[in-house]
């Protein structure tokens, strides 16, 4: 029929609507349409297709570079075998980790099992609507220019809700809420979702976490693009085996005609620029820097999340205690910031209350954030919060990472304190040479931050000299201390407490260098004068006597126990004074008490030395913790004492077994544990085996 407006209706159940009509209904009221202008609707607009066109497939061409992922493919196969009801699998992980590539590869292998197999980029709700509208057009091409996007979207959802046997891939979903409505209505098919969001899926989908490639898979991916070459394995390791980063690097190397080694050099010198580059013909929005910028932008409303990412970017990528972050905000603020970082796959939260972050995320955060000084301050604030050698080693691991990422020339006050503490903690784990390197860096930073004549700077210099002494370079240690002693006396005066401390350090180094008599005289003269000038109860006056006690011990041992009784009496008299003033749970008492043990042993009083050893272990466990380096090393010394001096091999063997078990439990296999086992191999063997 022809309406008053001139619009003509043609075809069975068709309807004409003029410009003045706001709403028109079919005779059975099954479809409502709104029109401002005349529209000629074909009959297809009033009925959903019974089936999809044969072989209806819409997938991106991302399968040519697919490598590995056997475990994840098997898990997807298992999840989608369920015959009844909707199946929703959400593959989540860090941007660039290969979620879309995995989904495209898996879906491409299932085009014979599902129809349609349809890919929708669903980063936003609008993107999802557009993808569904395109599906509706694919189902009914005649409706392409007839219905609005909203109407097409609704037709696609209705078709999905009424049919089974289809597979929809919803790629890069930013918010689970964007797809909740669709998943609730279309319950007869299969959804494969990719997302950076690790949380929010528990009521909607089965999550499948995607990790980086294996080393072999990463090398294979690189070789497919640029061919095999030297240092490819090294480059892939530096890139953290992240597929996007490996792909980006290989394509750039191929186009620029450079080797993997040269790319490594560029990456080390210009990380921010390298992460932003891509080869010609590749997606400029899919560089490492741009992919993660999307996630970082979504966290703009949680500033602490960005600050935390900036800080941990300078530390080791694994084993970051969440407790390290507590000082950065209130408990609720820190928890929320970590939750959001984890939700966007920028960090992983582990059951041992640590977090980890991909090393390339760290590199981008370092390049963009510039929070190196903040990272040093936060790490410094956690230096002594946790007791135990395992806590020290973990802290040192993060210190070493920060030291490697930062420029010594930019070190300030925080770095001076940080590297000084690192030197004091590091000798057993990294060797004495590393200790001196850290102390040298601390001194250089202190001289810039405080000035070359500041008291703090002199304190760091003392620790530096001590480090050289521990490393066996006694000549260098003596040279530094003699110079520092003269400078300190000139700046602060001969009666300043720090002057007495440096002189006591010099006496100890002279002692270790074999200059026994000179060291003994210097130590006693220095301690006596300090007590007279500062007072017998002054902390420094108490502390400098430890050099004298150590010299007495060396003297007794050199003379095969001669005068041991007199030395022991002198030390015990001094210890009684300290105990009366401060008790025995302090470092002054502890240092001198340690020398008394060996003086008693040299005097042949083994029973008393054994009792003193046991008291020392108990005290150091109280002072520093049962699993501290000091306590563990004292237990080792006691086992050696029982074995070599007392001959109590059974008890020594028992102590050794427990010590090795504790060390292994705390740190796992380490070079020190291997040395410990080797040193005590004979003792640890059963008596009949040692014959």
C-alpha positions as CSV (number, residue, x, y, z in Angstrom):
1,X,0.0,0.0,0.0
2,X,1.0,3.6,-0.3
3,X,0.8,5.9,2.7
4,X,-0.1,9.6,2.8
5,X,3.5,10.5,2.8
6,X,4.1,8.7,-0.4
7,X,6.1,5.9,1.1
8,X,5.3,2.6,-0.6
9,X,5.2,-0.8,1.2
10,X,6.2,-3.7,-1.0
11,X,6.5,-7.4,-0.1
12,X,4.8,-9.7,2.4
13,X,4.6,-8.3,6.0
14,X,6.6,-5.2,4.8
15,X,5.7,-1.8,6.2
16,X,6.0,1.8,5.0
17,X,6.8,4.7,7.3
18,X,6.7,8.3,6.4
19,X,8.8,11.1,7.9
20,X,6.1,12.1,10.3
21,X,5.8,8.6,11.8
22,X,7.7,8.0,15.0
23,X,6.8,4.4,15.5
24,X,5.5,1.6,13.4
25,X,4.5,-2.0,14.2
26,X,3.9,-5.1,12.2
27,X,0.5,-6.6,12.4
28,X,1.6,-9.1,15.0
29,X,3.6,-6.5,17.0
30,X,6.7,-8.6,16.9
31,X,9.1,-5.8,15.9
32,X,9.1,-2.2,16.8
33,X,10.9,0.3,14.5
34,X,11.5,4.1,14.7
35,X,11.9,6.2,11.6
36,X,12.4,9.8,10.7
37,X,12.5,9.2,7.0
38,X,10.9,6.7,4.6
39,X,12.6,3.3,4.9
40,X,11.9,0.2,2.8
41,X,12.5,-2.8,5.0
42,X,13.1,-6.2,3.3
43,X,11.4,-9.2,4.7
44,X,14.7,-10.4,6.2
45,X,14.3,-7.7,8.8
46,X,11.4,-9.4,10.4
47,X,12.9,-12.9,11.0
48,X,16.2,-14.2,12.3
49,X,18.0,-16.6,10.0
50,X,17.6,-20.3,10.9
51,X,21.3,-21.0,10.4
52,X,24.5,-19.2,9.8
53,X,26.0,-19.2,6.3
54,X,28.3,-22.2,5.9
55,X,31.8,-21.6,7.0
56,X,31.2,-18.2,8.5
57,X,34.7,-17.3,9.8
58,X,36.2,-14.0,10.9
59,X,39.7,-14.4,12.4
60,X,42.8,-12.2,12.3
61,X,45.9,-13.4,10.6
62,X,48.0,-14.0,13.7
63,X,48.8,-17.6,13.5
64,X,51.9,-17.5,11.3
65,X,54.1,-16.5,14.3
66,X,52.6,-18.9,16.8
67,X,55.0,-21.0,18.7
68,X,54.7,-23.4,21.7
69,X,51.9,-23.1,24.2
70,X,51.1,-26.8,24.2
71,X,49.9,-26.7,27.8
72,X,47.5,-23.8,27.3
73,X,46.1,-25.3,24.1
74,X,45.4,-28.5,25.9
75,X,43.6,-26.6,28.7
76,X,41.4,-24.8,26.2
77,X,40.6,-28.1,24.5
78,X,39.5,-29.6,27.8
79,X,37.4,-26.6,28.8
80,X,35.5,-26.5,25.5
81,X,34.7,-30.2,25.5
82,X,31.7,-29.6,27.8
83,X,28.6,-30.3,25.7
84,X,25.9,-28.4,27.6
85,X,25.5,-24.8,28.5
86,X,27.6,-21.8,27.7
87,X,31.4,-22.1,28.2
88,X,33.4,-19.0,28.8
89,X,37.2,-19.2,29.0
90,X,39.1,-16.0,29.9
91,X,42.7,-16.0,28.9
92,X,44.4,-13.3,30.9
93,X,47.9,-11.9,31.2
94,X,50.3,-9.0,30.7
95,X,49.9,-6.9,27.6
96,X,52.1,-8.4,24.8
97,X,52.2,-11.9,26.4
98,X,50.5,-13.5,23.4
99,X,46.8,-13.8,24.5
100,X,45.4,-12.8,21.1
101,X,47.8,-14.9,19.2
102,X,46.9,-18.0,21.3
103,X,43.2,-17.3,20.9
104,X,43.5,-16.8,17.1
105,X,45.6,-20.0,16.7
106,X,43.2,-22.1,18.8
107,X,40.1,-20.7,17.1
108,X,41.6,-21.2,13.6
109,X,41.9,-24.9,14.4
110,X,38.2,-25.2,15.3
111,X,36.5,-23.7,12.2
112,X,35.3,-27.2,11.4
113,X,33.7,-27.6,14.8
114,X,31.9,-24.3,15.2
115,X,29.9,-22.0,13.0
116,X,30.3,-19.1,13.0
117,X,33.7,-18.6,14.4
118,X,33.7,-14.8,14.9
119,X,36.4,-12.5,16.3
120,X,35.4,-9.2,18.0
121,X,37.8,-6.7,19.3
122,X,36.0,-5.8,22.6
123,X,38.3,-3.3,24.3
124,X,35.3,-1.0,25.0
125,X,31.6,-1.5,25.1
126,X,31.3,0.5,21.8
127,X,33.8,-1.9,20.2
128,X,31.8,-4.9,21.3
129,X,28.6,-3.3,19.9
130,X,30.3,-2.7,16.6
131,X,31.6,-6.3,16.4
132,X,28.2,-7.7,17.1
133,X,26.6,-5.5,14.5
134,X,29.1,-6.8,12.0
135,X,28.2,-10.3,12.9
136,X,24.5,-9.5,12.3
137,X,25.4,-8.2,8.8
138,X,27.5,-11.4,8.1
139,X,24.4,-13.4,9.1
140,X,22.1,-11.3,6.9
141,X,24.0,-9.2,4.4
142,X,20.8,-7.6,3.1
143,X,20.5,-5.6,6.4
144,X,23.9,-3.9,6.0
145,X,22.6,-0.4,5.2
146,X,19.0,-0.9,6.5
147,X,19.1,-1.1,10.3
148,X,21.0,1.0,12.8
149,X,24.1,-0.3,14.6
150,X,22.0,-0.7,17.8
151,X,19.3,-2.7,15.9
152,X,22.0,-4.9,14.3
153,X,23.7,-5.5,17.6
154,X,20.4,-6.7,19.1
155,X,19.7,-9.0,16.2
156,X,23.1,-10.6,16.6
157,X,22.5,-11.2,20.3
158,X,19.1,-12.6,19.7
159,X,20.5,-15.0,17.1
160,X,23.3,-16.1,19.5
161,X,20.7,-16.7,22.2
162,X,18.6,-18.9,20.0
163,X,21.4,-21.0,18.5
164,X,24.2,-23.3,19.5
165,X,27.5,-24.4,18.0
166,X,29.1,-21.0,17.6
167,X,32.4,-19.6,18.9
168,X,32.9,-16.0,19.7
169,X,36.3,-14.6,20.5
170,X,36.1,-11.4,22.5
171,X,39.6,-9.9,22.3
172,X,41.2,-7.6,24.8
173,X,38.3,-7.0,27.1
174,X,39.2,-4.2,29.5
175,X,36.3,-4.6,31.9
176,X,34.3,-7.8,32.7
177,X,31.2,-5.6,33.1
178,X,31.3,-4.7,29.4
179,X,30.6,-8.3,28.4
180,X,28.5,-9.5,31.3
181,X,25.2,-8.8,29.6
182,X,26.1,-10.6,26.4
183,X,27.4,-13.7,28.3
184,X,24.2,-13.8,30.3
185,X,21.9,-13.8,27.3
186,X,23.8,-15.9,24.8
187,X,24.0,-19.2,26.7
188,X,24.1,-21.8,24.0
189,X,27.6,-21.4,22.5
190,X,31.2,-20.8,23.3
191,X,33.1,-17.7,24.3
192,X,36.9,-17.3,24.3
193,X,37.8,-14.0,26.0
194,X,41.3,-12.4,26.1
195,X,42.0,-9.8,28.7
196,X,44.6,-8.1,30.8
197,X,42.3,-8.2,33.7
198,X,43.3,-11.0,36.0
199,X,40.3,-10.6,38.4
200,X,36.6,-10.1,38.1
201,X,35.9,-13.3,36.1
202,X,35.0,-15.7,38.9
203,X,31.2,-15.5,38.3
204,X,31.5,-15.4,34.6
205,X,34.4,-17.4,33.2
206,X,37.1,-19.9,33.8
207,X,40.4,-17.9,34.0
208,X,43.5,-19.2,32.3
209,X,46.7,-17.3,33.1
210,X,49.2,-17.0,30.3
211,X,52.9,-16.7,31.0
212,X,55.9,-15.9,28.9
213,X,57.4,-18.2,26.4
214,X,60.1,-20.8,27.3
215,X,63.6,-19.8,26.3
216,X,63.5,-22.3,23.4
217,X,60.1,-21.0,22.2
218,X,61.3,-17.4,22.4
219,X,64.4,-18.2,20.3
220,X,62.2,-20.0,17.7
221,X,59.9,-17.0,17.4
222,X,62.9,-14.7,16.9
223,X,64.4,-17.0,14.3
224,X,61.1,-17.2,12.3
225,X,61.4,-13.4,11.8
226,X,65.1,-12.7,11.6
227,X,66.7,-16.1,11.4
228,X,69.1,-17.7,13.9
229,X,72.1,-15.7,15.1
230,X,74.5,-15.1,17.9
231,X,73.3,-13.7,21.2
232,X,69.7,-14.4,20.3
233,X,69.3,-16.4,23.5
234,X,70.9,-13.6,25.5
235,X,68.5,-11.0,24.0
236,X,65.5,-13.2,24.6
237,X,66.5,-13.6,28.2
238,X,66.9,-9.8,28.5
239,X,63.5,-9.4,27.0
240,X,62.0,-11.7,29.6
241,X,60.8,-14.1,26.9
242,X,57.8,-11.8,26.3
243,X,56.4,-12.6,22.8
244,X,55.6,-9.0,21.8
245,X,59.1,-7.8,22.8
246,X,60.8,-10.7,21.0
247,X,58.7,-10.2,17.9
248,X,59.3,-6.4,18.0
249,X,63.1,-6.9,18.4
250,X,63.3,-9.5,15.7
251,X,61.4,-7.4,13.2
252,X,63.5,-4.4,14.0
253,X,66.7,-6.3,13.7
254,X,65.6,-7.7,10.3
255,X,64.7,-4.4,8.9
256,X,67.6,-2.4,10.3
257,X,70.1,-5.0,9.4
258,X,71.5,-5.2,12.9
259,X,72.4,-8.2,15.1
260,X,70.7,-9.3,18.3
261,X,73.9,-8.1,20.1
262,X,73.6,-4.6,18.7
263,X,69.9,-4.5,19.7
264,X,71.0,-5.4,23.2
265,X,73.4,-2.5,23.3
266,X,70.7,-0.1,22.1
267,X,68.3,-1.5,24.6
268,X,70.7,-1.0,27.4
269,X,71.6,2.6,26.4
270,X,68.2,3.8,25.2
271,X,65.4,1.6,26.6
272,X,62.7,4.2,26.4
273,X,63.3,4.8,22.7
274,X,63.8,1.2,21.8
275,X,60.6,0.1,23.5
276,X,58.7,2.7,21.4
277,X,60.1,1.6,18.0
278,X,58.6,-0.9,15.6
279,X,59.4,-2.0,12.1
280,X,57.7,-0.7,9.0
281,X,54.5,-2.5,8.2
282,X,53.8,-3.5,11.8
283,X,51.1,-2.1,14.1
284,X,52.6,1.1,15.5
285,X,50.2,0.8,18.4
286,X,51.5,-2.6,19.4
287,X,55.0,-1.7,20.7
288,X,55.9,-2.6,24.2
289,X,55.7,0.9,25.5
290,X,52.3,1.7,23.9
291,X,50.7,-1.6,24.9
292,X,51.5,-1.0,28.6
293,X,50.7,2.7,28.4
294,X,47.1,1.7,28.0
295,X,47.2,-0.2,31.3
296,X,49.1,2.5,33.1
297,X,46.6,5.1,31.9
298,X,43.7,3.1,33.4
299,X,45.4,3.3,36.8
300,X,45.6,7.1,36.7
301,X,42.9,7.3,39.4
302,X,45.1,5.3,41.8
303,X,48.3,7.3,41.9
304,X,49.9,5.0,44.4
305,X,49.7,2.1,42.0
306,X,51.9,4.1,39.5
307,X,54.3,5.1,42.3
308,X,54.6,1.5,43.5
309,X,55.3,0.3,39.9
310,X,57.9,3.0,39.6
311,X,59.6,1.9,42.8
312,X,59.7,-1.9,42.2
313,X,60.9,-1.2,38.7
314,X,64.4,-0.6,40.1
315,X,64.5,-3.8,42.2
316,X,64.8,-7.5,41.3
317,X,61.7,-8.7,39.4
318,X,61.0,-11.6,41.7
319,X,60.5,-12.0,45.4
320,X,59.4,-8.5,46.3
321,X,57.9,-8.6,49.8
322,X,54.6,-6.8,49.9
323,X,55.7,-5.7,53.4
324,X,58.4,-3.5,51.7
325,X,55.6,-1.4,50.4
326,X,53.8,-0.7,53.7
327,X,55.5,2.6,54.3
328,X,54.2,4.0,51.0
329,X,50.7,4.5,52.2
330,X,48.0,3.4,54.6
331,X,47.3,-0.4,54.7
332,X,44.1,0.1,52.6
333,X,45.8,2.3,50.1
334,X,48.7,-0.1,49.5
335,X,46.4,-3.1,49.3
336,X,44.2,-1.4,46.8
337,X,47.2,-0.2,44.7
338,X,48.6,-3.7,44.6
339,X,45.2,-5.2,43.8
340,X,44.8,-2.9,40.8
341,X,48.2,-3.6,39.5
342,X,47.6,-7.3,39.8
343,X,44.1,-6.9,38.2
344,X,45.7,-5.3,35.2
345,X,48.4,-8.0,35.0
346,X,51.2,-5.5,35.7
347,X,52.3,-7.5,38.7
348,X,51.7,-11.0,40.0
349,X,50.8,-11.6,43.6
350,X,52.1,-14.9,45.1
351,X,51.1,-17.1,48.0
352,X,54.3,-16.3,49.9
353,X,53.2,-12.7,50.3
354,X,55.5,-11.5,47.6
355,X,54.9,-9.9,44.2
356,X,56.8,-10.1,40.9
357,X,56.8,-7.9,37.9
358,X,58.0,-8.7,34.4
359,X,61.5,-7.2,33.8
360,X,60.4,-5.3,30.7
361,X,57.5,-3.7,32.6
362,X,60.3,-2.7,35.0
363,X,62.4,-1.3,32.2
364,X,59.5,0.8,30.9
365,X,58.6,2.0,34.4
366,X,62.2,3.0,35.0
367,X,62.4,4.8,31.6
368,X,59.2,6.7,32.2
369,X,59.0,7.1,36.0
370,X,62.5,8.2,37.1
371,X,61.7,7.0,40.7
372,X,65.2,5.7,41.4
373,X,65.8,7.8,44.5
374,X,62.3,6.9,45.8
375,X,63.2,3.2,45.2
376,X,66.4,3.7,47.2
377,X,64.6,5.3,50.1
378,X,61.9,2.6,50.3
379,X,64.5,-0.1,50.2
380,X,66.6,1.6,52.8
381,X,63.6,1.8,55.1
382,X,63.3,-2.0,55.0
383,X,67.0,-2.8,55.6
384,X,66.6,-4.0,59.1
385,X,62.8,-4.6,59.4
386,X,63.1,-8.4,58.9
387,X,65.5,-10.6,60.8
388,X,67.2,-13.6,59.4
389,X,69.8,-14.4,56.8
390,X,67.1,-15.2,54.2
391,X,65.7,-11.7,54.7
392,X,69.2,-10.2,54.3
393,X,69.8,-12.1,51.1
394,X,66.4,-11.1,49.7
395,X,67.1,-7.5,50.6
396,X,70.6,-7.7,49.0
397,X,69.1,-9.1,45.8
398,X,67.0,-6.0,45.4
399,X,69.9,-3.7,46.4
400,X,72.1,-5.3,43.7
401,X,69.4,-4.8,41.1
402,X,69.0,-1.1,42.0
403,X,72.8,-0.7,42.0
404,X,72.9,-2.1,38.5
405,X,70.1,0.1,37.2
406,X,71.3,3.4,38.7
407,X,74.1,5.8,37.7
408,X,76.6,6.2,40.6
409,X,77.0,9.9,39.6
410,X,73.4,10.5,40.5
411,X,73.6,8.9,44.0
412,X,72.5,11.1,46.9
413,X,71.9,10.9,50.6
414,X,69.6,7.8,50.5
415,X,72.0,5.9,48.2
416,X,74.9,6.7,50.5
417,X,73.2,5.1,53.5
418,X,71.8,2.3,51.3
419,X,75.1,1.1,49.8
420,X,76.9,1.5,53.1
421,X,74.4,-1.0,54.7
422,X,74.7,-3.2,51.6
423,X,78.5,-3.4,52.1
424,X,78.0,-4.3,55.8
425,X,75.6,-7.1,54.8
426,X,77.1,-8.4,51.6
427,X,80.5,-10.1,52.3
428,X,79.2,-13.6,52.8
429,X,76.8,-13.6,49.9
430,X,78.8,-11.7,47.3
431,X,82.4,-11.8,48.5
432,X,84.7,-9.2,50.1
433,X,85.5,-7.5,46.8
434,X,81.8,-6.7,46.3
435,X,81.7,-5.3,49.8
436,X,84.5,-2.9,49.1
437,X,82.8,-1.8,45.8
438,X,79.6,-1.0,47.7
439,X,81.5,0.9,50.4
440,X,83.4,2.9,47.7
441,X,80.1,3.9,46.2
442,X,78.7,4.8,49.5
443,X,81.7,7.0,50.3
444,X,81.5,8.8,46.9
445,X,77.7,9.4,47.5
446,X,78.3,10.7,51.0
447,X,81.0,13.1,49.9
448,X,78.5,14.6,47.4
449,X,75.5,14.6,49.7
450,X,77.2,15.5,53.0
451,X,80.6,16.9,52.1
452,X,84.0,15.3,52.4
453,X,84.5,16.4,56.0
454,X,81.0,15.5,57.4
455,X,80.8,13.0,60.4
456,X,78.6,10.7,58.3
457,X,81.2,10.6,55.5
458,X,83.9,9.7,58.0
459,X,81.7,6.9,59.3
460,X,81.3,5.5,55.8
461,X,85.0,5.7,55.3
462,X,85.6,3.7,58.4
463,X,83.4,0.9,57.0
464,X,85.2,1.1,53.6
465,X,88.6,0.6,55.3
466,X,87.2,-2.3,57.3
467,X,86.0,-3.9,54.1
468,X,89.5,-3.8,52.6
469,X,90.8,-5.4,55.8
470,X,88.3,-8.2,55.5
471,X,89.3,-8.7,51.9
472,X,92.9,-9.1,53.0
473,X,94.2,-5.8,51.6
474,X,95.6,-4.7,55.0
475,X,98.0,-2.2,53.4
476,X,95.1,-0.4,51.8
477,X,93.0,-0.5,54.9
478,X,95.9,0.9,57.0
479,X,96.5,3.7,54.5
480,X,92.9,4.7,54.5
481,X,92.5,4.7,58.3
482,X,95.7,6.6,58.9
483,X,94.6,9.3,56.5
484,X,91.1,9.4,58.0
485,X,92.4,9.5,61.5
486,X,94.6,12.6,60.7
487,X,91.7,14.3,58.8
488,X,89.1,13.6,61.5
489,X,91.4,14.8,64.3
490,X,92.1,18.0,62.3
491,X,88.4,18.6,61.6
492,X,86.8,17.5,64.9
493,X,89.6,17.4,67.4
494,X,91.6,14.7,69.1
495,X,89.0,14.4,71.9
496,X,86.1,13.7,69.6
497,X,84.4,10.3,70.0
498,X,84.8,9.5,66.3
499,X,88.6,10.0,66.5
500,X,88.8,7.3,69.1
501,X,86.7,5.0,67.0
502,X,88.9,5.4,63.9
503,X,92.0,4.7,66.1
504,X,90.4,1.5,67.4
505,X,89.7,0.4,63.8
506,X,93.3,1.1,63.0
507,X,94.5,-1.0,65.9
508,X,92.4,-4.0,64.7
509,X,93.7,-3.7,61.1
510,X,97.3,-3.6,62.4
511,X,96.4,-6.7,64.4
512,X,95.1,-8.5,61.3
513,X,98.2,-7.4,59.4
514,X,100.4,-9.2,61.9
515,X,101.6,-6.1,63.8
516,X,100.6,-7.5,67.1
517,X,102.6,-5.5,69.6
518,X,102.0,-2.2,67.9
519,X,98.3,-3.0,67.7
520,X,98.1,-4.0,71.4
521,X,99.8,-0.8,72.6
522,X,97.7,1.4,70.3
523,X,94.4,-0.3,71.4
524,X,95.1,-0.1,75.1
525,X,96.3,3.5,75.0
526,X,93.3,4.6,72.8
527,X,90.7,2.8,75.1
528,X,92.3,4.2,78.3
529,X,92.3,7.8,76.9
530,X,88.8,7.5,75.6
531,X,87.5,6.4,79.0
532,X,89.3,9.3,80.6
533,X,88.1,11.9,78.1
534,X,84.5,10.7,77.5
535,X,83.8,8.9,80.8
536,X,83.7,5.2,81.6
537,X,80.0,4.9,80.7
538,X,80.2,6.6,77.3
539,X,79.2,4.3,74.4
540,X,82.3,4.9,72.5
541,X,84.5,4.5,75.5
542,X,82.9,1.1,76.0
543,X,83.1,0.1,72.3
544,X,86.8,0.8,71.7
545,X,87.9,-1.7,74.3
546,X,86.9,-4.5,71.9
547,X,90.1,-3.8,69.9
548,X,92.1,-4.2,73.0
549,X,90.3,-7.5,73.9
550,X,91.0,-8.8,70.4
551,X,94.6,-7.9,70.7
552,X,94.9,-9.7,74.0
553,X,93.4,-12.8,72.4
554,X,95.9,-12.7,69.5
555,X,98.7,-12.2,72.0
556,X,97.6,-15.3,74.0
557,X,97.2,-17.5,71.0
558,X,100.6,-16.4,69.6
559,X,102.3,-17.4,72.9
560,X,100.5,-20.8,73.0
561,X,98.4,-19.8,75.9
562,X,101.0,-17.9,77.9
563,X,99.4,-15.2,80.2
564,X,96.0,-16.5,79.2
565,X,94.8,-16.4,82.8
566,X,95.8,-12.7,83.2
567,X,94.2,-11.8,79.9
568,X,91.0,-13.6,80.8
569,X,90.8,-11.9,84.1
570,X,91.3,-8.5,82.5
571,X,88.6,-9.1,79.9
572,X,86.2,-10.5,82.6
573,X,86.7,-7.4,84.7
574,X,85.8,-5.2,81.8
575,X,82.8,-7.3,80.9
576,X,81.5,-7.0,84.5
577,X,81.6,-3.2,84.2
578,X,79.6,-3.3,80.9
579,X,77.1,-5.8,82.3
580,X,76.6,-3.7,85.4
581,X,76.0,-0.6,83.2
582,X,74.1,-2.0,80.2
583,X,73.5,-5.7,80.7
584,X,75.0,-8.3,78.3
585,X,72.5,-8.0,75.4
586,X,74.4,-5.3,73.6
587,X,77.1,-5.3,70.8
588,X,79.9,-4.0,73.1
589,X,79.5,-6.9,75.5
590,X,79.0,-9.3,72.7
591,X,82.2,-8.4,70.8
592,X,84.5,-8.6,73.8
593,X,82.7,-11.8,75.2
594,X,83.6,-13.4,71.8
595,X,87.3,-12.8,72.5
596,X,87.0,-14.2,76.0
597,X,85.8,-17.5,74.6
598,X,89.0,-18.0,72.7
599,X,91.2,-16.8,75.5
600,X,89.7,-19.4,77.8
601,X,90.2,-22.0,75.1
602,X,93.8,-21.0,74.7
603,X,94.3,-21.2,78.5
604,X,93.0,-24.8,78.3
605,X,89.8,-24.2,80.1
606,X,87.7,-26.0,77.6
607,X,84.7,-26.5,79.8
608,X,84.4,-22.8,80.6
609,X,84.9,-22.0,76.9
610,X,82.1,-24.3,76.0
611,X,79.7,-22.6,78.4
612,X,80.7,-19.2,77.1
613,X,80.1,-20.4,73.5
614,X,76.6,-21.6,74.4
615,X,75.9,-18.2,76.1
616,X,77.2,-16.4,73.0
617,X,74.9,-18.4,70.7
618,X,71.9,-17.7,72.9
619,X,72.7,-14.0,73.1
620,X,73.2,-13.6,69.4
621,X,69.9,-15.3,68.7
622,X,68.3,-12.8,71.0
623,X,70.1,-9.8,69.6
624,X,70.0,-10.7,65.9
625,X,67.5,-13.5,65.5
626,X,67.8,-17.3,65.5
627,X,68.3,-17.4,61.7
628,X,70.6,-14.4,61.5
629,X,74.0,-14.6,59.8
630,X,75.6,-13.9,63.2
631,X,73.8,-16.8,64.9
632,X,74.4,-19.3,62.1
633,X,78.1,-18.4,61.8
634,X,78.5,-18.7,65.6
635,X,76.8,-22.2,65.5
636,X,79.3,-23.2,62.8
637,X,82.2,-21.9,64.9
638,X,80.9,-23.9,67.9
639,X,80.6,-27.1,65.8
640,X,84.2,-26.6,64.7
641,X,85.3,-25.9,68.2
642,X,83.6,-29.1,69.5
643,X,85.1,-31.1,66.7
644,X,88.6,-29.8,66.6
645,X,89.3,-28.6,70.2
646,X,87.0,-30.7,72.4
647,X,86.9,-33.8,70.3
648,X,83.1,-34.1,70.8
649,X,82.5,-35.3,67.3
650,X,79.0,-36.8,68.0
651,X,77.7,-33.5,69.3
652,X,79.5,-31.6,66.6
653,X,78.0,-33.9,63.9
654,X,74.5,-33.3,65.4
655,X,74.9,-29.5,65.4
656,X,76.3,-29.6,61.8
657,X,73.4,-31.6,60.5
658,X,70.9,-29.1,61.9
659,X,73.0,-26.2,60.7
660,X,73.1,-27.5,57.1
661,X,69.4,-28.3,57.2
662,X,68.6,-24.8,58.5
663,X,70.8,-23.2,55.8
664,X,69.2,-25.2,53.1
665,X,65.7,-24.4,54.3
666,X,66.5,-20.7,54.5
667,X,68.5,-20.2,51.3
668,X,68.4,-23.4,49.2
669,X,71.5,-24.5,47.4
670,X,74.2,-21.8,47.6
671,X,78.0,-21.8,47.2
672,X,78.3,-21.3,50.9
673,X,76.2,-24.4,51.6
674,X,78.4,-26.4,49.2
675,X,81.5,-25.1,51.0
676,X,79.9,-25.9,54.4
677,X,79.2,-29.5,53.3
678,X,82.7,-30.0,51.9
679,X,84.4,-28.5,55.0
680,X,82.5,-30.9,57.2
681,X,82.4,-33.9,54.9
682,X,84.5,-36.1,57.1
683,X,82.7,-35.0,60.3
684,X,79.2,-35.6,58.7
685,X,80.0,-39.1,57.7
686,X,79.1,-42.0,60.0
687,X,82.0,-43.1,62.3
688,X,82.5,-46.4,60.5
689,X,82.7,-44.6,57.1
690,X,85.5,-42.2,58.3
691,X,87.6,-45.1,59.6
